[in-house]
Amino acid sequence: MENWKIKKNIILSIMELAKAAYPNEFSGMLVGDKDDKIIDDIYIIPATTNNLFSSSIRTDLVPMSLSIVGSVHSHPSNYARPSNADLHFFSSKSINIIAHYPYAPENYVAFNSKGEQILVQII
């Protein structure tokens, strides 16, 4: 199983963004080092639309950057299983995190590009 690491301030920021968007979903892009498997930042993409059931990123506004390693979005319930739309979006990313209610630092699940659950250690 793949093992990624995420900086504590980033997971805390993700949870605060999810809380602020609640009861809607929120989404962003994870930034880091794909070789070392470390996430150290998050990009919030302009013009992202969020509602109770989905979050849509305008891919034309995502920076052209090799440092984008994955995606993050929230589920406004304690259900963190990816939907079919999530799985399709995951396919081009190395790591994908779903934060779920009640948005404490441990309320997340991570998946690889195939939708398989992977481990992420908070550092």
C-alpha angles and dihedrals in degrees: 000000000000117000120208130177129216127193113247094235090056095052089046090051091049091053092048091050090049091050091049092051095045128153083029127061121254130202142192144155124267117230127200147091115317093195095051091035094228125143112206106160145021130220119212106206119221119244093023110158121218134185140156094285108027150014123213125200120204098233091197088066096050109109116250096245135145088209093072103101102168152328139275131197138159134239113210090219133057089259109106101173113125119248122225088262089052091051091051091050092046093058094084097043131079094216133017125187127200113197113200139195131311085033101218114154091264094051100098140092125201129211136188125230091280093054093253116143115252135184124256121188120206110228 
